Amino acid sequence: MENKKIRLAVLGNGPRGMGLAGVYATHPSVEVVAVCDIADDYANNTANHIQNMVGYTPKAFKRYEDLAKGSCYDAIMIAVDPDIQVDYAVREMERGIHVMTEVPAAYTIDQCYALVNAVRKTGCKYNLAEQTRYWSFIAKWRAMAERGEFGKIYYAEGEYLHYEPQWDYFRNKKTGHHVWTCDPVYEQNPDYERTWRYYTFGNPIFYLPHELSPLLSITGGRIESVSCLGTEKGGSHTKGFDVRDLECALMQNSNGSIFSLRAGFNAPYGHKRETGAHWYQIKGTEKTVEWARSELDMPKEFIPGQGWINHEDWGCADPDAEEMFRNAAHGGADMYPIHYFVDAILNDKTPPMDVYRAVETAAPAILAAKSAEMGGIKLDVPDFRA
């Protein structure tokens, strides 16, 4: 099936959806045949973007129902609001369409089960567009773990602290366009509604897959229980919005290691070298590694008896990878989920971020948010493979 082209639709053509559509269009085994978005002009803009990139123009739709009836495709990239994407994913798989969705994979435990059951029932390929697990330094840490260099890994830590002075908290009900603002006045305007981003940042711990995915790929196992605390809603920094500045979760892995994970999007915090808002650490009985804590710092490794060693050779993009991987967004990582999704379809493989790994990054965050609302109570995470 090497010469076959996958016909792809892209549902959701905001900045992220348009960007992913463009990456898909450059893949030699993909033809983007249709794009769709409820917001005025978004689908047409994406179609024109692809035309300028690769010389053909996909069909543009404004309603999902018209997309499903008016075009023929083998797979779909769903980049709509992630709190509603599972419904579309299940409907598409029931039609025999392979599906990739955005991060997080789900916002409720019921949605996690719905995704798993749809894959089991239909046999369609499902892949999560989580890309940080493909960073070069994460791959190196994963290889170190496979060689046993850490000894027993007993602790993993990660954070996603991504401050922006304005987020797209509201959407115009008529045009579908998001409004990037720090002004809560839109709360009182009947022409606007809260976006998924607003609800997510109410419990920022929801947005943990970019930390759980790479860390679990190194440690193995799955998260079995979680407990989480957060700052007061209403924000000590972002005034007028019902959001938290920070939430911090403790998680127990099935292999006995402890995870400490935090997320926040509404208070200023400096970027790290290359990874921006993301930071990671792995502690083992024989070795510790951690990413750069700031733009002034270096990634490093600690070996008992030798001390700390800086690693200038650790980075995000793999210097030995093909150009289309090295030049992709998010530090050269955005092409990898697409590559593995296409490979899974063409060669009947299981992608690295299949439905089980996807929900194993979503469910702990979902229950962490619930724990934070309940004052930090410990909650058990279901085993979706059982």
ROROPA-114495 format. One record per residue: residue in one letter; x, y, z of N, C-alpha, C in turn. Coordinates in steps of 0.05 Angstrom, whole numbers, plus 5000, padded with zeros to 4 digits. Example, Ala and Ser with C-alpha at 12.3 -4.5 7.8 and 13.67 -1.06 7.14 Angstrom:
REM residues 2
(a (5264 4886 5156) (5246 4910 5156) (5264 4934 5156)),
(s (5257 4955 5142) (5273 4979 5143) (5258 5001 5157)),
END
This chain:
REM residues 386
(m (5016 4976 5000) (5000 5000 5000) (5017 5025 5000)),
(e (5042 5023 4992) (5061 5046 4994) (5052 5069 4977)),
(n (5039 5064 4954) (5032 5086 4936) (5004 5097 4940)),
(k (4989 5085 4959) (4962 5095 4964) (4963 5121 4979)),
(k (4944 5139 4972) (4941 5164 4986) (4916 5163 5003)),
(i (4920 5171 5028) (4897 5172 5047) (4882 5198 5042)),
(r (4856 5196 5038) (4839 5220 5034) (4831 5229 5062)),
(l (4838 5254 5069) (4835 5264 5096) (4817 5288 5097)),
(a (4799 5289 5117) (4784 5313 5123) (4794 5325 5149)),
(v (4792 5351 5152) (4800 5365 5176) (4776 5381 5187)),
(l (4767 5372 5210) (4744 5385 5223) (4754 5404 5245)),
(g (4750 5430 5242) (4761 5450 5260) (4785 5463 5247)),
(n (4781 5488 5238) (4801 5502 5223) (4810 5528 5235)),
(g (4811 5529 5262) (4823 5551 5276) (4853 5551 5271)),
(p (4868 5568 5286) (4897 5569 5281) (4911 5542 5283)),
(r (4903 5525 5303) (4915 5499 5306) (4906 5480 5284)),
(g (4880 5480 5278) (4870 5462 5257) (4882 5469 5230)),
(m (4884 5495 5224) (4896 5503 5198) (4925 5494 5197)),
(g (4939 5498 5219) (4967 5489 5219) (4970 5460 5215)),
(l (4954 5443 5228) (4955 5414 5224) (4947 5406 5196)),
(a (4927 5420 5185) (4919 5414 5158) (4942 5419 5138)),
(g (4957 5440 5143) (4980 5445 5126) (5002 5424 5129)),
(v (5007 5414 5153) (5026 5393 5157) (5017 5368 5143)),
(y (4992 5361 5147) (4981 5337 5133) (4985 5339 5103)),
(a (4979 5363 5092) (4980 5367 5063) (5008 5363 5052)),
(t (5029 5366 5068) (5056 5362 5059) (5065 5333 5060)),
(h (5049 5316 5073) (5056 5288 5076) (5052 5274 5049)),
(p (5071 5259 5039) (5069 5247 5012) (5047 5227 5009)),
(s (5036 5216 5031) (5015 5196 5029) (4988 5206 5036)),
(v (4984 5233 5037) (4959 5245 5046) (4949 5265 5025)),
(e (4923 5265 5020) (4910 5286 5005) (4888 5297 5022)),
(v (4890 5323 5029) (4869 5336 5045) (4846 5343 5026)),
(v (4824 5328 5028) (4802 5331 5009) (4780 5349 5018)),
(a (4778 5354 5045) (4757 5370 5055) (4765 5383 5082)),
(v (4755 5407 5086) (4759 5422 5111) (4733 5433 5120)),
(c (4729 5437 5147) (4703 5446 5157) (4707 5462 5183)),
(d (4692 5484 5186) (4692 5499 5211) (4667 5516 5212)),
(i (4656 5519 5236) (4631 5534 5239) (4636 5564 5238)),
(a (4661 5573 5243) (4667 5602 5243) (4669 5612 5214)),
(d (4659 5637 5210) (4659 5649 5184) (4687 5649 5172)),
(d (4689 5640 5148) (4714 5642 5131) (4736 5622 5139)),
(y (4734 5609 5163) (4757 5593 5171) (4762 5570 5152)),
(a (4741 5556 5143) (4745 5534 5125) (4757 5543 5098)),
(n (4746 5565 5088) (4755 5576 5062) (4785 5585 5065)),
(n (4791 5597 5087) (4819 5606 5091) (4838 5582 5092)),
(t (4829 5560 5105) (4846 5536 5106) (4849 5523 5078)),
(a (4827 5523 5063) (4828 5512 5036) (4847 5528 5018)),
(n (4846 5554 5021) (4864 5572 5006) (4893 5568 5015)),
(h (4897 5564 5041) (4924 5559 5052) (4936 5533 5039)),
(i (4920 5513 5037) (4929 5488 5026) (4935 5491 4996)),
(q (4917 5506 4982) (4922 5512 4954) (4949 5525 4950)),
(n (4955 5545 4966) (4980 5559 4964) (5004 5541 4970)),
(m (5000 5522 4988) (5022 5504 4996) (5028 5482 4976)),
(v (5007 5469 4967) (5011 5444 4951) (4997 5444 4924)),
(g (4981 5465 4918) (4971 5468 4891) (4943 5456 4885)),
(y (4930 5445 4905) (4902 5436 4902) (4885 5447 4924)),
(t (4859 5448 4919) (4841 5461 4938) (4820 5441 4948)),
(p (4821 5435 4974) (4800 5418 4985) (4773 5431 4986)),
(k (4752 5415 4988) (4725 5426 4991) (4723 5439 5019)),
(a (4708 5461 5021) (4705 5475 5046) (4675 5474 5055)),
(f (4671 5467 5080) (4645 5465 5091) (4643 5481 5117)),
(k (4618 5489 5124) (4614 5503 5149) (4600 5485 5170)),
(r (4586 5465 5161) (4571 5447 5179) (4582 5419 5177)),
(y (4585 5406 5200) (4596 5378 5200) (4578 5360 5184)),
(e (4552 5363 5186) (4533 5346 5171) (4538 5348 5141)),
(d (4544 5371 5131) (4549 5375 5103) (4576 5362 5095)),
(l (4596 5364 5113) (4621 5351 5108) (4618 5321 5106)),
(a (4603 5309 5124) (4599 5280 5124) (4585 5270 5100)),
(k (4566 5286 5090) (4550 5278 5067) (4562 5287 5040)),
(g (4577 5308 5041) (4586 5320 5016) (4614 5314 5007)),
(s (4629 5297 5022) (4656 5291 5014) (4662 5261 5021)),
(c (4682 5250 5008) (4689 5222 5013) (4718 5222 5023)),
(y (4722 5211 5047) (4748 5210 5059) (4752 5185 5075)),
(d (4777 5178 5080) (4785 5154 5094) (4791 5159 5124)),
(a (4800 5183 5130) (4808 5190 5157) (4801 5220 5162)),
(i (4800 5226 5187) (4793 5254 5195) (4810 5263 5218)),
(m (4820 5288 5216) (4833 5302 5238) (4813 5320 5251)),
(i (4807 5315 5277) (4787 5330 5291) (4801 5350 5309)),
(a (4798 5376 5303) (4811 5397 5318) (4790 5418 5328)),
(v (4766 5408 5334) (4746 5425 5346) (4751 5428 5375)),
(d (4734 5443 5389) (4737 5445 5418) (4740 5418 5431)),
(p (4761 5412 5446) (4766 5385 5455) (4745 5374 5474)),
(d (4729 5391 5486) (4708 5380 5504) (4685 5368 5489)),
(i (4683 5373 5463) (4661 5361 5447) (4671 5343 5425)),
(q (4698 5339 5423) (4708 5325 5400) (4702 5295 5401)),
(v (4698 5283 5425) (4693 5255 5427) (4668 5247 5412)),
(d (4647 5263 5414) (4622 5257 5399) (4627 5254 5369)),
(y (4642 5272 5358) (4649 5271 5330) (4666 5247 5324)),
(a (4685 5241 5341) (4703 5219 5337) (4688 5192 5336)),
(v (4670 5189 5355) (4654 5164 5356) (4636 5162 5331)),
(r (4623 5184 5323) (4606 5183 5299) (4623 5176 5274)),
(e (4646 5186 5272) (4663 5181 5249) (4673 5152 5249)),
(m (4681 5142 5272) (4690 5114 5273) (4667 5095 5266)),
(e (4643 5101 5275) (4620 5085 5269) (4613 5085 5239)),
(r (4624 5105 5225) (4621 5106 5195) (4645 5093 5181)),
(g (4663 5081 5197) (4687 5068 5186) (4710 5086 5180)),
(i (4710 5110 5192) (4731 5130 5187) (4752 5129 5209)),
(h (4777 5129 5202) (4799 5130 5221) (4801 5158 5232)),
(v (4809 5161 5258) (4806 5186 5272) (4832 5194 5287)),
(m (4840 5219 5284) (4859 5231 5303) (4846 5255 5315)),
(t (4849 5258 5342) (4838 5281 5355) (4860 5297 5370)),
(e (4852 5320 5379) (4870 5338 5393) (4872 5332 5423)),
(v (4890 5345 5436) (4895 5342 5464) (4878 5363 5479)),
(p (4866 5354 5502) (4864 5328 5514) (4845 5310 5498)),
(a (4848 5284 5501) (4830 5265 5486) (4802 5266 5496)),
(a (4797 5272 5521) (4770 5271 5533) (4769 5290 5557)),
(y (4745 5297 5564) (4740 5314 5587) (4723 5301 5609)),
(t (4714 5277 5604) (4699 5262 5625) (4708 5233 5623)),
(i (4704 5218 5645) (4710 5190 5644) (4691 5175 5625)),
(d (4666 5184 5623) (4648 5172 5604) (4658 5175 5575)),
(q (4670 5198 5569) (4681 5203 5542) (4705 5184 5538)),
(c (4721 5179 5558) (4743 5160 5555) (4733 5133 5547)),
(y (4712 5123 5562) (4701 5097 5555) (4688 5097 5527)),
(a (4676 5120 5519) (4664 5121 5493) (4684 5118 5471)),
(l (4708 5131 5474) (4729 5128 5455) (4739 5099 5453)),
(v (4745 5087 5476) (4755 5060 5477) (4735 5041 5465)),
(n (4709 5043 5472) (4689 5025 5461) (4685 5028 5431)),
(a (4688 5053 5421) (4685 5058 5392) (4708 5044 5377)),
(v (4732 5045 5387) (4755 5032 5374) (4751 5001 5375)),
(r (4743 4991 5398) (4739 4962 5401) (4716 4953 5382)),
(k (4695 4968 5380) (4672 4960 5364) (4678 4962 5334)),
(t (4691 4982 5325) (4694 4987 5296) (4720 4977 5285)),
(g (4741 4975 5301) (4768 4968 5291) (4782 4990 5277)),
(c (4771 5014 5277) (4784 5037 5264) (4809 5045 5280)),
(k (4827 5058 5266) (4851 5068 5278) (4845 5095 5292)),
(y (4855 5097 5316) (4852 5123 5331) (4880 5131 5341)),
(n (4886 5157 5338) (4912 5167 5347) (4907 5195 5360)),
(l (4922 5200 5381) (4920 5226 5394) (4943 5244 5384)),
(a (4937 5269 5378) (4957 5288 5367) (4974 5299 5389)),
(e (4985 5282 5407) (5003 5291 5428) (5031 5288 5417)),
(q (5046 5310 5418) (5072 5310 5404) (5097 5312 5422)),
(t (5094 5319 5448) (5118 5324 5464) (5133 5298 5469)),
(r (5119 5275 5468) (5133 5249 5472) (5154 5243 5450)),
(y (5152 5259 5428) (5170 5254 5405) (5194 5273 5405)),
(w (5197 5291 5425) (5220 5307 5427) (5245 5290 5430)),
(s (5267 5299 5418) (5292 5284 5417) (5302 5277 5445)),
(f (5301 5296 5464) (5312 5290 5490) (5295 5270 5505)),
(i (5268 5270 5500) (5251 5250 5512) (5257 5223 5501)),
(a (5262 5221 5475) (5270 5195 5463) (5296 5185 5476)),
(k (5315 5203 5481) (5340 5195 5494) (5336 5185 5522)),
(w (5319 5199 5537) (5313 5190 5564) (5299 5163 5564)),
(r (5281 5159 5544) (5267 5134 5541) (5287 5111 5536)),
(a (5306 5116 5518) (5327 5096 5512) (5344 5090 5537)),
(m (5350 5111 5553) (5364 5107 5578) (5349 5089 5597)),
(a (5323 5093 5598) (5306 5076 5616) (5306 5047 5606)),
(e (5304 5044 5579) (5303 5017 5568) (5329 5002 5573)),
(r (5351 5017 5575) (5377 5005 5581) (5382 5001 5611)),
(g (5363 5010 5627) (5366 5007 5656) (5384 5027 5669)),
(e (5391 5049 5656) (5410 5068 5667) (5400 5082 5692)),
(f (5373 5085 5694) (5362 5099 5717) (5361 5082 5742)),
(g (5366 5056 5739) (5360 5038 5761) (5330 5036 5763)),
(k (5319 5037 5788) (5290 5038 5791) (5281 5067 5791)),
(i (5263 5074 5772) (5252 5101 5772) (5231 5103 5794)),
(y (5235 5122 5812) (5216 5124 5834) (5201 5151 5834)),
(y (5209 5169 5816) (5196 5196 5816) (5197 5208 5789)),
(a (5175 5220 5780) (5174 5235 5755) (5159 5261 5760)),
(e (5169 5282 5748) (5157 5308 5753) (5154 5323 5727)),
(g (5133 5338 5725) (5129 5354 5700) (5111 5378 5706)),
(e (5114 5398 5689) (5097 5422 5692) (5091 5434 5664)),
(y (5067 5446 5663) (5059 5461 5639) (5049 5488 5649)),
(l (5066 5507 5650) (5060 5534 5659) (5062 5553 5635)),
(h (5040 5559 5623) (5039 5574 5598) (5022 5599 5601)),
(y (5035 5620 5608) (5021 5646 5612) (5019 5662 5586)),
(e (4995 5672 5581) (4991 5692 5560) (4974 5715 5572)),
(p (4981 5740 5565) (4965 5762 5577) (4936 5762 5568)),
(q (4931 5749 5544) (4904 5747 5534) (4899 5719 5523)),
(w (4877 5706 5532) (4870 5680 5521) (4843 5683 5507)),
(d (4836 5663 5490) (4810 5664 5476) (4789 5652 5494)),
(y (4780 5669 5513) (4760 5660 5533) (4731 5661 5523)),
(f (4726 5676 5501) (4698 5679 5492) (4696 5675 5462)),
(r (4671 5668 5454) (4666 5664 5425) (4641 5679 5418)),
(n (4641 5692 5395) (4618 5705 5384) (4598 5683 5374)),
(k (4574 5683 5385) (4555 5662 5378) (4547 5663 5349)),
(k (4547 5686 5336) (4538 5689 5309) (4560 5681 5289)),
(t (4584 5692 5293) (4606 5687 5273) (4622 5662 5280)),
(g (4621 5653 5305) (4638 5631 5314) (4667 5639 5320)),
(h (4674 5664 5316) (4701 5673 5321) (4707 5675 5351)),
(h (4731 5667 5359) (4740 5669 5387) (4750 5698 5391)),
(v (4747 5707 5416) (4757 5734 5424) (4780 5730 5444)),
(w (4803 5740 5436) (4826 5739 5454) (4826 5765 5471)),
(t (4822 5761 5497) (4817 5785 5514) (4826 5779 5543)),
(c (4832 5801 5557) (4835 5799 5586) (4813 5815 5600)),
(d (4792 5822 5585) (4770 5838 5595) (4745 5820 5600)),
(p (4737 5817 5625) (4714 5800 5631) (4687 5812 5623)),
(v (4687 5835 5610) (4661 5848 5603) (4644 5830 5585)),
(y (4657 5812 5570) (4642 5794 5552) (4624 5775 5567)),
(e (4629 5771 5593) (4612 5755 5610) (4583 5765 5610)),
(q (4580 5791 5608) (4554 5803 5609) (4541 5808 5582)),
(n (4555 5800 5560) (4545 5805 5533) (4531 5780 5523)),
(p (4505 5781 5517) (4490 5758 5508) (4499 5747 5481)),
(d (4514 5763 5466) (4523 5754 5439) (4548 5736 5441)),
(y (4559 5732 5465) (4583 5717 5469) (4579 5694 5489)),
(e (4594 5673 5485) (4593 5650 5504) (4622 5643 5511)),
(r (4624 5629 5534) (4651 5619 5543) (4661 5597 5524)),
(t (4687 5597 5520) (4699 5576 5503) (4709 5553 5521)),
(w (4717 5532 5507) (4729 5509 5521) (4753 5517 5537)),
(r (4767 5538 5527) (4792 5547 5540) (4785 5558 5568)),
(y (4763 5573 5570) (4755 5584 5595) (4749 5562 5615)),
(y (4734 5542 5606) (4727 5520 5624) (4752 5504 5632)),
(t (4770 5500 5613) (4794 5485 5619) (4811 5499 5640)),
(f (4814 5525 5636) (4832 5540 5655) (4819 5544 5682)),
(g (4793 5539 5684) (4780 5537 5710) (4794 5515 5727)),
(n (4801 5494 5714) (4817 5472 5726) (4840 5466 5706)),
(p (4862 5481 5708) (4883 5478 5688) (4896 5450 5687)),
(i (4892 5435 5709) (4903 5408 5710) (4892 5390 5688)),
(f (4869 5397 5676) (4858 5383 5653) (4879 5379 5631)),
(y (4896 5399 5629) (4914 5400 5605) (4941 5388 5611)),
(l (4940 5363 5621) (4965 5349 5628) (4976 5329 5608)),
(p (4962 5322 5587) (4973 5301 5569) (5001 5306 5559)),
(h (5008 5332 5555) (5035 5338 5545) (5056 5332 5566)),
(e (5048 5328 5591) (5067 5320 5612) (5065 5289 5616)),
(l (5041 5279 5619) (5037 5251 5624) (5047 5233 5601)),
(s (5042 5241 5577) (5049 5225 5554) (5079 5219 5553)),
(p (5096 5240 5553) (5125 5234 5552) (5136 5220 5577)),
(l (5125 5228 5600) (5135 5216 5625) (5128 5186 5626)),
(l (5103 5179 5620) (5094 5151 5620) (5109 5135 5599)),
(s (5116 5148 5577) (5131 5133 5556) (5159 5125 5567)),
(i (5169 5139 5587) (5195 5133 5599) (5192 5113 5622)),
(t (5173 5118 5639) (5170 5102 5664) (5155 5076 5659)),
(g (5138 5076 5638) (5119 5053 5635) (5098 5055 5656)),
(g (5080 5035 5657) (5058 5034 5676) (5036 5053 5669)),
(r (5017 5055 5687) (4995 5074 5684) (4988 5087 5711)),
(i (4976 5110 5710) (4969 5123 5735) (4945 5110 5747)),
(e (4947 5102 5773) (4926 5087 5787) (4909 5105 5806)),
(s (4921 5126 5817) (4906 5143 5835) (4917 5171 5834)),
(v (4900 5191 5841) (4908 5219 5839) (4897 5234 5863)),
(s (4911 5256 5870) (4901 5275 5889) (4911 5302 5880)),
(c (4895 5323 5882) (4902 5349 5871) (4892 5372 5887)),
(l (4908 5393 5889) (4899 5418 5901) (4904 5441 5882)),
(g (4888 5462 5884) (4891 5485 5867) (4888 5512 5882)),
(t (4898 5533 5870) (4894 5560 5881) (4865 5567 5878)),
(e (4857 5588 5892) (4829 5597 5892) (4820 5606 5864)),
(k (4796 5598 5857) (4785 5607 5832) (4779 5637 5834)),
(g (4781 5651 5812) (4779 5680 5812) (4806 5693 5809)),
(g (4827 5676 5814) (4853 5684 5806) (4866 5706 5823)),
(s (4890 5701 5833) (4905 5722 5846) (4918 5740 5825)),
(h (4920 5731 5800) (4932 5748 5780) (4911 5756 5759)),
(t (4897 5737 5747) (4877 5744 5727) (4851 5750 5740)),
(k (4843 5775 5741) (4819 5784 5755) (4795 5782 5737)),
(g (4772 5775 5750) (4747 5775 5736) (4740 5750 5721)),
(f (4758 5729 5722) (4752 5704 5708) (4752 5682 5729)),
(d (4734 5663 5725) (4730 5641 5744) (4750 5619 5739)),
(v (4776 5626 5741) (4797 5607 5734) (4818 5606 5757)),
(r (4834 5584 5757) (4855 5581 5777) (4882 5589 5765)),
(d (4899 5600 5781) (4926 5606 5771) (4943 5580 5769)),
(l (4938 5561 5786) (4955 5536 5787) (4940 5514 5800)),
(e (4944 5489 5790) (4936 5465 5804) (4959 5446 5804)),
(c (4962 5431 5825) (4984 5412 5828) (4973 5385 5837)),
(a (4981 5364 5823) (4971 5337 5828) (4993 5318 5836)),
(l (4988 5300 5854) (5005 5278 5861) (4991 5252 5851)),
(m (5007 5235 5837) (4995 5212 5824) (5012 5187 5831)),
(q (4999 5165 5835) (5013 5139 5840) (5013 5123 5814)),
(n (5036 5115 5805) (5038 5098 5781) (5036 5068 5789)),
(s (5028 5052 5770) (5024 5024 5776) (5050 5009 5782)),
(n (5073 5021 5774) (5098 5009 5779) (5111 5019 5805)),
(g (5096 5035 5820) (5106 5043 5846) (5118 5071 5847)),
(s (5122 5084 5824) (5134 5111 5824) (5113 5132 5829)),
(i (5122 5155 5839) (5105 5177 5845) (5109 5199 5823)),
(f (5086 5210 5814) (5087 5233 5795) (5078 5258 5809)),
(s (5092 5280 5805) (5083 5306 5814) (5080 5324 5789)),
(l (5056 5333 5785) (5050 5348 5760) (5034 5373 5766)),
(r (5040 5394 5752) (5026 5420 5757) (5021 5433 5730)),
(a (5000 5449 5730) (4992 5464 5706) (4980 5491 5714)),
(g (4985 5511 5698) (4974 5537 5702) (4978 5554 5677)),
(f (4959 5572 5673) (4959 5588 5648) (4953 5618 5652)),
(n (4950 5626 5677) (4939 5653 5682) (4957 5671 5698)),
(a (4980 5662 5706) (4999 5678 5721) (5026 5678 5707)),
(p (5041 5700 5706) (5066 5701 5691) (5087 5680 5701)),
(y (5100 5668 5683) (5121 5648 5689) (5140 5647 5666)),
(g (5166 5648 5671) (5186 5649 5650) (5188 5623 5634)),
(h (5195 5625 5609) (5198 5601 5592) (5225 5587 5597)),
(k (5225 5561 5590) (5249 5545 5591) (5262 5544 5564)),
(r (5287 5535 5563) (5301 5532 5538) (5287 5512 5520)),
(e (5280 5520 5496) (5268 5504 5474) (5240 5494 5480)),
(t (5234 5484 5504) (5208 5472 5509) (5187 5493 5517)),
(g (5195 5518 5521) (5176 5539 5527) (5163 5535 5554)),
(a (5138 5526 5555) (5123 5524 5579) (5126 5497 5593)),
(h (5140 5479 5582) (5142 5451 5592) (5168 5446 5606)),
(w (5166 5429 5627) (5191 5421 5642) (5187 5393 5653)),
(y (5209 5377 5654) (5207 5349 5662) (5231 5341 5679)),
(q (5227 5321 5696) (5248 5310 5711) (5242 5280 5716)),
(i (5263 5264 5716) (5261 5235 5722) (5282 5229 5743)),
(k (5274 5217 5766) (5293 5209 5787) (5293 5178 5788)),
(g (5317 5167 5788) (5320 5138 5791) (5341 5133 5813)),
(t (5343 5108 5821) (5362 5101 5842) (5391 5104 5833)),
(e (5395 5104 5806) (5423 5106 5795) (5428 5131 5780)),
(k (5407 5146 5773) (5412 5170 5756) (5387 5188 5757)),
(t (5392 5214 5755) (5371 5234 5752) (5375 5251 5727)),
(v (5354 5257 5713) (5356 5276 5691) (5334 5297 5694)),
(e (5340 5321 5685) (5320 5342 5686) (5325 5361 5663)),
(w (5303 5373 5653) (5304 5392 5632) (5313 5419 5643)),
(a (5320 5438 5626) (5328 5465 5634) (5305 5479 5648)),
(r (5311 5491 5671) (5290 5504 5686) (5285 5533 5677)),
(s (5302 5544 5660) (5298 5571 5649) (5312 5573 5622)),
(e (5310 5596 5610) (5325 5601 5585) (5355 5605 5590)),
(l (5362 5609 5616) (5391 5612 5623) (5403 5586 5632)),
(d (5387 5566 5635) (5396 5540 5646) (5401 5520 5623)),
(m (5413 5497 5630) (5417 5475 5611) (5404 5450 5621)),
(p (5395 5432 5603) (5386 5405 5612) (5410 5391 5624)),
(k (5405 5373 5643) (5427 5362 5658) (5421 5334 5668)),
(e (5443 5321 5676) (5442 5293 5686) (5458 5291 5711)),
(f (5448 5277 5731) (5462 5273 5756) (5468 5244 5760)),
(i (5494 5237 5764) (5503 5210 5769) (5517 5209 5796)),
(p (5508 5193 5815) (5521 5191 5841) (5551 5186 5838)),
(g (5568 5201 5852) (5597 5198 5851) (5609 5215 5830)),
(q (5593 5225 5810) (5604 5243 5789) (5593 5271 5791)),
(g (5568 5274 5801) (5556 5300 5803) (5539 5306 5778)),
(w (5534 5333 5774) (5517 5342 5752) (5533 5346 5727)),
(i (5520 5339 5704) (5533 5342 5678) (5513 5357 5660)),
(n (5521 5380 5649) (5504 5394 5630) (5504 5380 5603)),
(h (5481 5381 5589) (5478 5367 5564) (5470 5387 5542)),
(e (5489 5399 5529) (5483 5417 5507) (5473 5401 5483)),
(d (5478 5375 5482) (5470 5359 5459) (5441 5350 5461)),
(w (5428 5354 5484) (5399 5348 5486) (5383 5371 5475)),
(g (5363 5364 5458) (5346 5385 5447) (5319 5373 5439)),
(c (5302 5389 5427) (5275 5380 5419) (5275 5367 5391)),
(a (5286 5380 5371) (5286 5369 5344) (5310 5350 5341)),
(d (5304 5327 5329) (5325 5307 5324) (5342 5317 5300)),
(p (5367 5323 5304) (5383 5333 5281) (5387 5312 5259)),
(d (5382 5287 5265) (5386 5266 5244) (5360 5259 5230)),
(a (5338 5271 5238) (5312 5265 5226) (5309 5278 5198)),
(e (5290 5269 5182) (5285 5281 5156) (5276 5310 5160)),
(e (5279 5326 5139) (5274 5354 5140) (5245 5360 5149)),
(m (5226 5344 5139) (5198 5350 5145) (5192 5346 5175)),
(f (5208 5329 5188) (5205 5326 5217) (5219 5349 5232)),
(r (5244 5355 5224) (5260 5376 5237) (5246 5403 5236)),
(n (5233 5409 5214) (5222 5436 5210) (5193 5439 5220)),
(a (5182 5417 5230) (5154 5419 5240) (5152 5436 5265)),
(a (5128 5446 5271) (5124 5463 5294) (5127 5447 5320)),
(h (5126 5462 5342) (5130 5450 5369) (5157 5435 5370)),
(g (5178 5449 5363) (5205 5437 5365) (5210 5413 5349)),
(g (5198 5413 5324) (5202 5390 5306) (5185 5366 5312)),
(a (5164 5369 5329) (5149 5346 5338) (5122 5342 5323)),
(d (5111 5363 5310) (5084 5361 5300) (5080 5340 5278)),
(m (5101 5333 5264) (5098 5314 5242) (5096 5285 5252)),
(y (5107 5280 5276) (5108 5252 5286) (5080 5240 5290)),
(p (5061 5253 5304) (5034 5241 5306) (5021 5235 5279)),
(i (5025 5254 5260) (5014 5250 5233) (5027 5226 5219)),
(h (5054 5225 5221) (5068 5203 5209) (5059 5176 5220)),
(y (5056 5173 5246) (5048 5148 5258) (5019 5141 5252)),
(f (5002 5162 5251) (4974 5157 5244) (4971 5147 5215)),
(v (4985 5159 5197) (4985 5150 5169) (4996 5122 5166)),
(d (5018 5117 5180) (5031 5091 5179) (5012 5069 5190)),
(a (4998 5076 5211) (4979 5057 5223) (4957 5049 5204)),
(i (4947 5069 5189) (4925 5064 5170) (4936 5048 5146)),
(l (4958 5056 5135) (4968 5043 5110) (4979 5015 5116)),
(n (4990 5010 5139) (5003 4985 5145) (4991 4969 5168)),
(d (4967 4977 5176) (4952 4963 5197) (4968 4959 5222)),
(k (4978 4982 5232) (4994 4982 5257) (4979 4996 5279)),
(t (4989 4992 5303) (4979 5007 5326) (4996 5032 5331)),
(p (4985 5056 5329) (5002 5080 5333) (5012 5082 5362)),
(p (5033 5097 5366) (5044 5100 5394) (5024 5112 5413)),
(m (5008 5131 5404) (4987 5143 5422) (4960 5133 5414)),
(d (4956 5106 5417) (4931 5094 5410) (4910 5102 5431)),
(v (4886 5091 5429) (4864 5100 5446) (4870 5094 5476)),
(y (4884 5072 5482) (4889 5066 5510) (4909 5086 5522)),
(r (4931 5092 5508) (4950 5111 5518) (4937 5139 5519)),
(a (4919 5145 5500) (4906 5171 5500) (4889 5175 5525)),
(v (4872 5155 5531) (4855 5159 5555) (4871 5156 5581)),
(e (4894 5142 5579) (4911 5141 5603) (4926 5167 5609)),
(t (4925 5186 5590) (4935 5213 5595) (4912 5232 5602)),
(a (4888 5225 5594) (4865 5242 5599) (4852 5237 5626)),
(a (4847 5211 5632) (4832 5204 5657) (4845 5214 5682)),
(p (4872 5211 5686) (4884 5222 5710) (4880 5252 5714)),
(a (4881 5267 5691) (4877 5296 5693) (4848 5302 5699)),
(i (4829 5287 5688) (4800 5291 5693) (4795 5287 5723)),
(l (4806 5265 5734) (4801 5260 5762) (4817 5278 5780)),
(a (4840 5289 5771) (4854 5308 5786) (4838 5334 5789)),
(a (4825 5342 5768) (4807 5366 5769) (4784 5361 5789)),
(k (4773 5337 5788) (4752 5330 5807) (4762 5330 5836)),
(s (4786 5320 5840) (4798 5320 5866) (4802 5348 5877)),
(a (4812 5366 5859) (4816 5394 5867) (4790 5407 5876)),
(e (4768 5401 5863) (4742 5412 5870) (4732 5400 5896)),
(m (4743 5377 5904) (4734 5363 5929) (4755 5366 5951)),
(g (4773 5386 5948) (4792 5391 5970) (4816 5374 5971)),
(g (4822 5359 5949) (4846 5343 5948) (4842 5314 5955)),
(i (4818 5304 5955) (4812 5276 5961) (4826 5258 5941)),
(k (4835 5234 5949) (4848 5215 5932) (4827 5200 5916)),
(l (4831 5197 5890) (4812 5184 5872) (4826 5163 5856)),
(d (4813 5140 5851) (4824 5118 5836) (4818 5123 5806)),
(v (4838 5115 5789) (4835 5118 5760) (4828 5091 5748)),
(p (4807 5089 5732) (4799 5064 5720) (4820 5052 5702)),
(d (4821 5025 5700) (4838 5012 5681) (4822 5006 5656)),
(f (4827 5022 5635) (4811 5020 5610) (4818 4996 5593)),
(r (4839 4982 5600) (4847 4958 5586) (4834 4933 5597)),
(a (4821 4935 5620) (4810 4912 5633) (4786 4900 5618)),
END
